[in-house]
Amino acid sequence: MIHWRLRQVMAAREIWTGMRLLELIRTKAGIELSHVSVMRLVNEPPKQVRLATLEALCVALDCSPWDIMTWEPEEAHASATERLKGKPVRLVSPPPSRPTLFPKEDF
């Protein structure tokens, strides 16, 4: 399971408001994010994050992506297993291979 730790990273740097974070993103990273976007990132774990946004957060907070989010494989495995209990699993065949321009022996 991935844990979103943006608030903890902000607090460790004594950044207490989303407006202050927004100001740092603008000045340090040179990125314009909306106030609503920043408040969502601060208040709730996102379902997805653009890499440019993650990089802007890291530059603004002088941290790495692994400071902002952590991963615990045991929880991820357990929760995925729990969600699948008793449900049929559908196997999907891989997509057909693409034709190659050159025969393999040419390389």
N, CA, C and O atoms as CSV, one atom per row, in Angstrom:
chain,resi,resn,atom,element,x,y,z
A,1,MET,N,N,0.845,-1.180,0.000
A,1,MET,CA,C,0.000,0.000,0.000
A,1,MET,C,C,0.887,1.239,0.000
A,1,MET,O,O,1.905,1.287,0.690
A,2,ILE,N,N,0.494,2.226,-0.771
A,2,ILE,CA,C,1.229,3.482,-0.825
A,2,ILE,C,C,0.610,4.454,0.176
A,2,ILE,O,O,-0.606,4.645,0.204
A,3,HIS,N,N,1.454,5.057,0.987
A,3,HIS,CA,C,1.010,6.041,1.977
A,3,HIS,C,C,1.441,7.425,1.518
A,3,HIS,O,O,2.614,7.643,1.215
A,4,TRP,N,N,0.505,8.355,1.465
A,4,TRP,CA,C,0.762,9.736,1.067
A,4,TRP,C,C,1.128,10.525,2.310
A,4,TRP,O,O,0.322,10.641,3.233
A,5,ARG,N,N,2.344,11.071,2.342
A,5,ARG,CA,C,2.865,11.721,3.541
A,5,ARG,C,C,3.136,13.213,3.350
A,5,ARG,O,O,3.989,13.773,4.039
A,6,LEU,N,N,2.437,13.855,2.439
A,6,LEU,CA,C,2.706,15.257,2.142
A,6,LEU,C,C,2.565,16.142,3.378
A,6,LEU,O,O,3.408,17.006,3.618
A,7,ARG,N,N,1.524,15.939,4.152
A,7,ARG,CA,C,1.333,16.762,5.368
A,7,ARG,C,C,2.499,16.614,6.342
A,7,ARG,O,O,2.954,17.601,6.920
A,8,GLN,N,N,2.986,15.384,6.527
A,8,GLN,CA,C,4.087,15.165,7.449
A,8,GLN,C,C,5.365,15.854,6.960
A,8,GLN,O,O,6.106,16.434,7.753
A,9,VAL,N,N,5.614,15.785,5.653
A,9,VAL,CA,C,6.800,16.443,5.082
A,9,VAL,C,C,6.675,17.951,5.234
A,9,VAL,O,O,7.651,18.625,5.562
A,10,MET,N,N,5.482,18.486,4.999
A,10,MET,CA,C,5.268,19.918,5.177
A,10,MET,C,C,5.503,20.323,6.630
A,10,MET,O,O,6.174,21.320,6.899
A,11,ALA,N,N,4.957,19.556,7.559
A,11,ALA,CA,C,5.094,19.886,8.977
A,11,ALA,C,C,6.559,19.844,9.421
A,11,ALA,O,O,6.992,20.679,10.215
A,12,ALA,N,N,7.312,18.881,8.914
A,12,ALA,CA,C,8.727,18.785,9.266
A,12,ALA,C,C,9.502,20.021,8.803
A,12,ALA,O,O,10.556,20.343,9.351
A,13,ARG,N,N,8.969,20.709,7.789
A,13,ARG,CA,C,9.617,21.909,7.262
A,13,ARG,C,C,8.901,23.183,7.719
A,13,ARG,O,O,9.153,24.275,7.209
A,14,GLU,N,N,8.008,23.015,8.687
A,14,GLU,CA,C,7.233,24.113,9.271
A,14,GLU,C,C,6.429,24.882,8.229
A,14,GLU,O,O,6.353,26.110,8.258
A,15,ILE,N,N,5.838,24.134,7.316
A,15,ILE,CA,C,4.922,24.691,6.324
A,15,ILE,C,C,3.535,24.227,6.754
A,15,ILE,O,O,3.211,23.044,6.653
A,16,TRP,N,N,2.728,25.153,7.229
A,16,TRP,CA,C,1.481,24.784,7.882
A,16,TRP,C,C,0.238,24.980,7.014
A,16,TRP,O,O,-0.840,24.506,7.371
A,17,THR,N,N,0.373,25.670,5.880
A,17,THR,CA,C,-0.820,25.921,5.066
A,17,THR,C,C,-0.580,25.544,3.608
A,17,THR,O,O,0.550,25.525,3.121
A,18,GLY,N,N,-1.669,25.251,2.941
A,18,GLY,CA,C,-1.597,24.968,1.512
A,18,GLY,C,C,-1.175,26.194,0.721
A,18,GLY,O,O,-0.506,26.073,-0.305
A,19,MET,N,N,-1.567,27.384,1.196
A,19,MET,CA,C,-1.183,28.624,0.509
A,19,MET,C,C,0.334,28.820,0.548
A,19,MET,O,O,0.929,29.274,-0.430
A,20,ARG,N,N,0.952,28.482,1.664
A,20,ARG,CA,C,2.414,28.591,1.771
A,20,ARG,C,C,3.081,27.593,0.822
A,20,ARG,O,O,4.071,27.922,0.170
A,21,LEU,N,N,2.543,26.381,0.747
A,21,LEU,CA,C,3.080,25.382,-0.177
A,21,LEU,C,C,2.913,25.857,-1.615
A,21,LEU,O,O,3.830,25.715,-2.424
A,22,LEU,N,N,1.764,26.413,-1.937
A,22,LEU,CA,C,1.515,26.937,-3.278
A,22,LEU,C,C,2.531,28.016,-3.630
A,22,LEU,O,O,3.038,28.049,-4.751
A,23,GLU,N,N,2.829,28.892,-2.687
A,23,GLU,CA,C,3.825,29.948,-2.894
A,23,GLU,C,C,5.208,29.351,-3.162
A,23,GLU,O,O,5.923,29.817,-4.049
A,24,LEU,N,N,5.585,28.325,-2.401
A,24,LEU,CA,C,6.882,27.670,-2.606
A,24,LEU,C,C,6.950,26.978,-3.967
A,24,LEU,O,O,7.982,27.023,-4.637
A,25,ILE,N,N,5.871,26.348,-4.371
A,25,ILE,CA,C,5.837,25.684,-5.681
A,25,ILE,C,C,6.035,26.715,-6.791
A,25,ILE,O,O,6.763,26.476,-7.755
A,26,ARG,N,N,5.380,27.859,-6.642
A,26,ARG,CA,C,5.513,28.911,-7.660
A,26,ARG,C,C,6.929,29.488,-7.700
A,26,ARG,O,O,7.503,29.655,-8.777
A,27,THR,N,N,7.488,29.790,-6.531
A,27,THR,CA,C,8.793,30.461,-6.505
A,27,THR,C,C,9.961,29.518,-6.745
A,27,THR,O,O,10.878,29.849,-7.496
A,28,LYS,N,N,9.940,28.351,-6.118
A,28,LYS,CA,C,11.078,27.432,-6.241
A,28,LYS,C,C,11.017,26.562,-7.492
A,28,LYS,O,O,12.030,26.355,-8.160
A,29,ALA,N,N,9.832,26.057,-7.805
A,29,ALA,CA,C,9.694,25.124,-8.930
A,29,ALA,C,C,9.266,25.819,-10.219
A,29,ALA,O,O,9.436,25.268,-11.306
A,30,GLY,N,N,8.714,27.020,-10.107
A,30,GLY,CA,C,8.281,27.738,-11.289
A,30,GLY,C,C,7.068,27.128,-11.968
A,30,GLY,O,O,6.886,27.282,-13.175
A,31,ILE,N,N,6.249,26.446,-11.210
A,31,ILE,CA,C,5.055,25.780,-11.738
A,31,ILE,C,C,3.822,26.484,-11.186
A,31,ILE,O,O,3.789,26.870,-10.018
A,32,GLU,N,N,2.820,26.647,-12.023
A,32,GLU,CA,C,1.551,27.237,-11.592
A,32,GLU,C,C,0.533,26.121,-11.368
A,32,GLU,O,O,0.084,25.482,-12.320
A,33,LEU,N,N,0.180,25.898,-10.133
A,33,LEU,CA,C,-0.891,24.961,-9.799
A,33,LEU,C,C,-2.039,25.760,-9.200
A,33,LEU,O,O,-1.819,26.814,-8.604
A,34,SER,N,N,-3.238,25.272,-9.352
A,34,SER,CA,C,-4.376,25.972,-8.764
A,34,SER,C,C,-4.408,25.732,-7.258
A,34,SER,O,O,-3.876,24.745,-6.751
A,35,HIS,N,N,-5.042,26.657,-6.569
A,35,HIS,CA,C,-5.197,26.534,-5.119
A,35,HIS,C,C,-5.961,25.254,-4.778
A,35,HIS,O,O,-5.628,24.565,-3.814
A,36,VAL,N,N,-6.973,24.944,-5.564
A,36,VAL,CA,C,-7.782,23.745,-5.335
A,36,VAL,C,C,-6.929,22.485,-5.481
A,36,VAL,O,O,-7.044,21.565,-4.671
A,37,SER,N,N,-6.077,22.434,-6.502
A,37,SER,CA,C,-5.215,21.260,-6.713
A,37,SER,C,C,-4.286,21.042,-5.539
A,37,SER,O,O,-4.112,19.916,-5.073
A,38,VAL,N,N,-3.688,22.123,-5.062
A,38,VAL,CA,C,-2.759,22.001,-3.929
A,38,VAL,C,C,-3.505,21.576,-2.675
A,38,VAL,O,O,-3.016,20.734,-1.922
A,39,MET,N,N,-4.670,22.140,-2.441
A,39,MET,CA,C,-5.435,21.769,-1.255
A,39,MET,C,C,-5.844,20.296,-1.296
A,39,MET,O,O,-5.849,19.622,-0.266
A,40,ARG,N,N,-6.186,19.802,-2.483
A,40,ARG,CA,C,-6.516,18.373,-2.602
A,40,ARG,C,C,-5.307,17.507,-2.282
A,40,ARG,O,O,-5.427,16.499,-1.586
A,41,LEU,N,N,-4.140,17.899,-2.791
A,41,LEU,CA,C,-2.917,17.123,-2.520
A,41,LEU,C,C,-2.590,17.117,-1.031
A,41,LEU,O,O,-2.109,16.114,-0.501
A,42,VAL,N,N,-2.849,18.230,-0.358
A,42,VAL,CA,C,-2.550,18.337,1.071
A,42,VAL,C,C,-3.563,17.555,1.903
A,42,VAL,O,O,-3.189,16.909,2.882
A,43,ASN,N,N,-4.824,17.607,1.528
A,43,ASN,CA,C,-5.886,17.071,2.386
A,43,ASN,C,C,-6.275,15.619,2.151
A,43,ASN,O,O,-6.861,14.992,3.034
A,44,GLU,N,N,-5.964,15.073,0.984
A,44,GLU,CA,C,-6.361,13.685,0.727
A,44,GLU,C,C,-5.345,13.005,-0.190
A,44,GLU,O,O,-4.766,13.655,-1.060
A,45,PRO,N,N,-5.130,11.727,-0.004
A,45,PRO,CA,C,-4.204,11.011,-0.886
A,45,PRO,C,C,-4.735,11.004,-2.318
A,45,PRO,O,O,-5.893,10.652,-2.545
A,46,PRO,N,N,-3.916,11.383,-3.269
A,46,PRO,CA,C,-4.390,11.399,-4.657
A,46,PRO,C,C,-4.477,9.992,-5.236
A,46,PRO,O,O,-3.753,9.095,-4.804
A,47,LYS,N,N,-5.346,9.801,-6.196
A,47,LYS,CA,C,-5.422,8.524,-6.907
A,47,LYS,C,C,-4.315,8.428,-7.943
A,47,LYS,O,O,-3.827,7.342,-8.257
A,48,GLN,N,N,-3.926,9.592,-8.471
A,48,GLN,CA,C,-2.818,9.655,-9.419
A,48,GLN,C,C,-2.172,11.035,-9.300
A,48,GLN,O,O,-2.814,12.010,-8.910
A,49,VAL,N,N,-0.889,11.090,-9.647
A,49,VAL,CA,C,-0.143,12.342,-9.588
A,49,VAL,C,C,0.716,12.441,-10.836
A,49,VAL,O,O,1.423,11.494,-11.181
A,50,ARG,N,N,0.661,13.573,-11.510
A,50,ARG,CA,C,1.537,13.791,-12.647
A,50,ARG,C,C,2.974,13.899,-12.151
A,50,ARG,O,O,3.229,14.442,-11.076
A,51,LEU,N,N,3.901,13.385,-12.932
A,51,LEU,CA,C,5.306,13.449,-12.536
A,51,LEU,C,C,5.785,14.885,-12.394
A,51,LEU,O,O,6.608,15.177,-11.526
A,52,ALA,N,N,5.287,15.786,-13.231
A,52,ALA,CA,C,5.669,17.193,-13.128
A,52,ALA,C,C,5.204,17.783,-11.796
A,52,ALA,O,O,5.912,18.595,-11.201
A,53,THR,N,N,4.036,17.387,-11.330
A,53,THR,CA,C,3.524,17.857,-10.042
A,53,THR,C,C,4.351,17.285,-8.903
A,53,THR,O,O,4.697,18.002,-7.964
A,54,LEU,N,N,4.669,15.998,-8.977
A,54,LEU,CA,C,5.491,15.369,-7.944
A,54,LEU,C,C,6.871,16.026,-7.889
A,54,LEU,O,O,7.399,16.280,-6.807
A,55,GLU,N,N,7.445,16.296,-9.046
A,55,GLU,CA,C,8.743,16.964,-9.079
A,55,GLU,C,C,8.649,18.369,-8.488
A,55,GLU,O,O,9.548,18.788,-7.758
A,56,ALA,N,N,7.591,19.093,-8.785
A,56,ALA,CA,C,7.404,20.437,-8.227
A,56,ALA,C,C,7.302,20.385,-6.703
A,56,ALA,O,O,7.864,21.236,-6.013
A,57,LEU,N,N,6.592,19.395,-6.180
A,57,LEU,CA,C,6.507,19.230,-4.722
A,57,LEU,C,C,7.884,18.958,-4.122
A,57,LEU,O,O,8.245,19.518,-3.087
A,58,CYS,N,N,8.642,18.092,-4.784
A,58,CYS,CA,C,9.973,17.754,-4.286
A,58,CYS,C,C,10.912,18.958,-4.306
A,58,CYS,O,O,11.678,19.170,-3.366
A,59,VAL,N,N,10.850,19.738,-5.373
A,59,VAL,CA,C,11.694,20.940,-5.454
A,59,VAL,C,C,11.272,21.946,-4.393
A,59,VAL,O,O,12.119,22.507,-3.698
A,60,ALA,N,N,9.978,22.179,-4.264
A,60,ALA,CA,C,9.470,23.157,-3.298
A,60,ALA,C,C,9.793,22.767,-1.861
A,60,ALA,O,O,10.079,23.629,-1.029
A,61,LEU,N,N,9.749,21.470,-1.568
A,61,LEU,CA,C,9.966,20.997,-0.194
A,61,LEU,C,C,11.384,20.483,0.053
A,61,LEU,O,O,11.721,20.078,1.165
A,62,ASP,N,N,12.206,20.503,-0.991
A,62,ASP,CA,C,13.587,20.017,-0.897
A,62,ASP,C,C,13.603,18.591,-0.326
A,62,ASP,O,O,14.210,18.321,0.710
A,63,CYS,N,N,12.918,17.697,-1.036
A,63,CYS,CA,C,12.818,16.314,-0.589
A,63,CYS,C,C,12.793,15.391,-1.800
A,63,CYS,O,O,12.865,15.850,-2.940
A,64,SER,N,N,12.691,14.104,-1.554
A,64,SER,CA,C,12.587,13.132,-2.637
A,64,SER,C,C,11.143,12.605,-2.703
A,64,SER,O,O,10.374,12.780,-1.758
A,65,PRO,N,N,10.784,11.965,-3.813
A,65,PRO,CA,C,9.436,11.377,-3.877
A,65,PRO,C,C,9.196,10.367,-2.756
A,65,PRO,O,O,8.062,10.197,-2.310
A,66,TRP,N,N,10.257,9.695,-2.299
A,66,TRP,CA,C,10.100,8.672,-1.254
A,66,TRP,C,C,9.883,9.282,0.112
A,66,TRP,O,O,9.520,8.572,1.049
A,67,ASP,N,N,10.100,10.602,0.253
A,67,ASP,CA,C,9.717,11.287,1.489
A,67,ASP,C,C,8.218,11.555,1.479
A,67,ASP,O,O,7.558,11.480,2.516
A,68,ILE,N,N,7.685,11.869,0.299
A,68,ILE,CA,C,6.270,12.228,0.170
A,68,ILE,C,C,5.374,10.998,0.176
A,68,ILE,O,O,4.245,11.047,0.665
A,69,MET,N,N,5.879,9.894,-0.369
A,69,MET,CA,C,5.077,8.673,-0.357
A,69,MET,C,C,5.952,7.484,0.029
A,69,MET,O,O,7.132,7.419,-0.314
A,70,THR,N,N,5.355,6.564,0.737
A,70,THR,CA,C,6.047,5.336,1.123
A,70,THR,C,C,5.219,4.154,0.655
A,70,THR,O,O,4.029,4.274,0.367
A,71,TRP,N,N,5.877,3.021,0.589
A,71,TRP,CA,C,5.210,1.813,0.109
A,71,TRP,C,C,5.461,0.681,1.082
A,71,TRP,O,O,6.597,0.448,1.496
A,72,GLU,N,N,4.398,-0.025,1.447
A,72,GLU,CA,C,4.490,-1.183,2.328
A,72,GLU,C,C,3.955,-2.396,1.574
A,72,GLU,O,O,2.743,-2.541,1.415
A,73,PRO,N,N,4.844,-3.264,1.110
A,73,PRO,CA,C,4.391,-4.387,0.279
A,73,PRO,C,C,3.496,-5.381,0.999
A,73,PRO,O,O,2.601,-5.951,0.375
A,74,GLU,N,N,3.705,-5.608,2.285
A,74,GLU,CA,C,2.889,-6.599,2.995
A,74,GLU,C,C,1.424,-6.177,3.000
A,74,GLU,O,O,0.543,-6.999,2.745
A,75,GLU,N,N,1.155,-4.912,3.286
A,75,GLU,CA,C,-0.222,-4.435,3.296
A,75,GLU,C,C,-0.835,-4.517,1.904
A,75,GLU,O,O,-1.997,-4.891,1.746
A,76,ALA,N,N,-0.045,-4.165,0.904
A,76,ALA,CA,C,-0.553,-4.182,-0.468
A,76,ALA,C,C,-0.951,-5.596,-0.862
A,76,ALA,O,O,-2.013,-5.810,-1.445
A,77,HIS,N,N,-0.101,-6.552,-0.544
A,77,HIS,CA,C,-0.396,-7.937,-0.892
A,77,HIS,C,C,-1.617,-8.433,-0.126
A,77,HIS,O,O,-2.496,-9.077,-0.699
A,78,ALA,N,N,-1.669,-8.136,1.155
A,78,ALA,CA,C,-2.781,-8.608,1.980
A,78,ALA,C,C,-4.094,-7.985,1.529
A,78,ALA,O,O,-5.105,-8.682,1.440
A,79,SER,N,N,-4.099,-6.680,1.243
A,79,SER,CA,C,-5.353,-6.044,0.856
A,79,SER,C,C,-5.804,-6.509,-0.526
A,79,SER,O,O,-7.003,-6.662,-0.760
A,80,ALA,N,N,-4.866,-6.738,-1.446
A,80,ALA,CA,C,-5.230,-7.237,-2.770
A,80,ALA,C,C,-5.797,-8.649,-2.662
A,80,ALA,O,O,-6.785,-8.977,-3.319
A,81,THR,N,N,-5.173,-9.480,-1.833
A,81,THR,CA,C,-5.662,-10.841,-1.625
A,81,THR,C,C,-7.056,-10.807,-1.013
A,81,THR,O,O,-7.928,-11.577,-1.417
A,82,GLU,N,N,-7.276,-9.926,-0.045
A,82,GLU,CA,C,-8.566,-9.808,0.615
A,82,GLU,C,C,-9.649,-9.380,-0.376
A,82,GLU,O,O,-10.767,-9.894,-0.334
A,83,ARG,N,N,-9.320,-8.445,-1.265
A,83,ARG,CA,C,-10.298,-7.971,-2.247
A,83,ARG,C,C,-10.687,-9.073,-3.221
A,83,ARG,O,O,-11.819,-9.095,-3.706
A,84,LEU,N,N,-9.760,-9.995,-3.517
A,84,LEU,CA,C,-10.024,-11.039,-4.506
A,84,LEU,C,C,-10.641,-12.306,-3.924
A,84,LEU,O,O,-11.055,-13.186,-4.678
A,85,LYS,N,N,-10.709,-12.416,-2.616
A,85,LYS,CA,C,-11.249,-13.627,-1.991
A,85,LYS,C,C,-12.648,-13.926,-2.496
A,85,LYS,O,O,-13.545,-13.084,-2.447
A,86,GLY,N,N,-12.808,-15.141,-2.980
A,86,GLY,CA,C,-14.112,-15.602,-3.415
A,86,GLY,C,C,-14.565,-15.063,-4.762
A,86,GLY,O,O,-15.663,-15.385,-5.217
A,87,LYS,N,N,-13.749,-14.260,-5.400
A,87,LYS,CA,C,-14.125,-13.710,-6.700
A,87,LYS,C,C,-13.415,-14.485,-7.797
A,87,LYS,O,O,-12.247,-14.846,-7.651
A,88,PRO,N,N,-14.109,-14.741,-8.885
A,88,PRO,CA,C,-13.451,-15.451,-9.987
A,88,PRO,C,C,-12.353,-14.574,-10.602
A,88,PRO,O,O,-12.493,-13.355,-10.703
A,89,VAL,N,N,-11.288,-15.209,-10.999
A,89,VAL,CA,C,-10.182,-14.498,-11.636
A,89,VAL,C,C,-10.258,-14.751,-13.124
A,89,VAL,O,O,-10.335,-15.901,-13.556
A,90,ARG,N,N,-10.238,-13.714,-13.894
A,90,ARG,CA,C,-10.311,-13.822,-15.346
A,90,ARG,C,C,-8.906,-13.646,-15.915
A,90,ARG,O,O,-8.273,-12.612,-15.703
A,91,LEU,N,N,-8.434,-14.626,-16.617
A,91,LEU,CA,C,-7.124,-14.535,-17.241
A,91,LEU,C,C,-7.275,-13.880,-18.604
A,91,LEU,O,O,-8.173,-14.219,-19.375
A,92,VAL,N,N,-6.405,-12.957,-18.884
A,92,VAL,CA,C,-6.457,-12.227,-20.144
A,92,VAL,C,C,-5.230,-12.607,-20.951
A,92,VAL,O,O,-4.105,-12.574,-20.452
A,93,SER,N,N,-5.459,-12.963,-22.187
A,93,SER,CA,C,-4.319,-13.332,-23.034
A,93,SER,C,C,-3.567,-12.072,-23.450
A,93,SER,O,O,-4.170,-11.006,-23.576
A,94,PRO,N,N,-2.258,-12.182,-23.664
A,94,PRO,CA,C,-1.482,-11.013,-24.060
A,94,PRO,C,C,-1.889,-10.552,-25.456
A,94,PRO,O,O,-2.414,-11.333,-26.250
A,95,PRO,N,N,-1.641,-9.277,-25.748
A,95,PRO,CA,C,-1.988,-8.793,-27.083
A,95,PRO,C,C,-1.115,-9.471,-28.129
A,95,PRO,O,O,-0.022,-9.939,-27.809
A,96,PRO,N,N,-1.577,-9.531,-29.368
A,96,PRO,CA,C,-0.768,-10.172,-30.406
A,96,PRO,C,C,0.526,-9.399,-30.601
A,96,PRO,O,O,0.573,-8.182,-30.423
A,97,SER,N,N,1.578,-10.128,-30.971
A,97,SER,CA,C,2.865,-9.460,-31.160
A,97,SER,C,C,2.830,-8.627,-32.434
A,97,SER,O,O,2.098,-8.926,-33.377
A,98,ARG,N,N,3.632,-7.587,-32.435
A,98,ARG,CA,C,3.699,-6.705,-33.586
A,98,ARG,C,C,4.668,-7.274,-34.607
A,98,ARG,O,O,5.664,-7.898,-34.239
A,99,PRO,N,N,4.389,-7.068,-35.867
A,99,PRO,CA,C,5.334,-7.551,-36.883
A,99,PRO,C,C,6.626,-6.736,-36.816
A,99,PRO,O,O,6.606,-5.545,-36.509
A,100,THR,N,N,7.737,-7.389,-37.105
A,100,THR,CA,C,9.020,-6.694,-37.101
A,100,THR,C,C,9.414,-6.323,-38.516
A,100,THR,O,O,9.019,-6.981,-39.479
A,101,LEU,N,N,10.187,-5.276,-38.628
A,101,LEU,CA,C,10.625,-4.823,-39.943
A,101,LEU,C,C,11.787,-5.651,-40.465
A,101,LEU,O,O,11.919,-5.855,-41.672
A,102,PHE,N,N,12.631,-6.130,-39.552
A,102,PHE,CA,C,13.818,-6.884,-39.949
A,102,PHE,C,C,13.790,-8.267,-39.301
A,102,PHE,O,O,13.347,-8.402,-38.160
A,103,PRO,N,N,14.244,-9.266,-39.993
A,103,PRO,CA,C,14.345,-10.576,-39.363
A,103,PRO,C,C,15.342,-10.526,-38.212
A,103,PRO,O,O,16.300,-9.753,-38.244
A,104,LYS,N,N,15.114,-11.354,-37.196
A,104,LYS,CA,C,15.982,-11.347,-36.014
A,104,LYS,C,C,17.427,-11.661,-36.333
A,104,LYS,O,O,18.325,-11.153,-35.663
A,105,GLU,N,N,17.676,-12.481,-37.333
A,105,GLU,CA,C,19.054,-12.855,-37.629
A,105,GLU,C,C,19.888,-11.707,-38.187
A,105,GLU,O,O,21.112,-11.819,-38.252
A,106,ASP,N,N,19.255,-10.606,-38.592
A,106,ASP,CA,C,19.991,-9.439,-39.109
A,106,ASP,C,C,20.677,-8.655,-38.007
A,106,ASP,O,O,21.552,-7.838,-38.296
A,107,PHE,N,N,20.308,-8.876,-36.757
A,107,PHE,CA,C,20.874,-8.075,-35.668
A,107,PHE,C,C,21.908,-8.810,-34.908
A,107,PHE,O,O,22.477,-8.270,-33.960
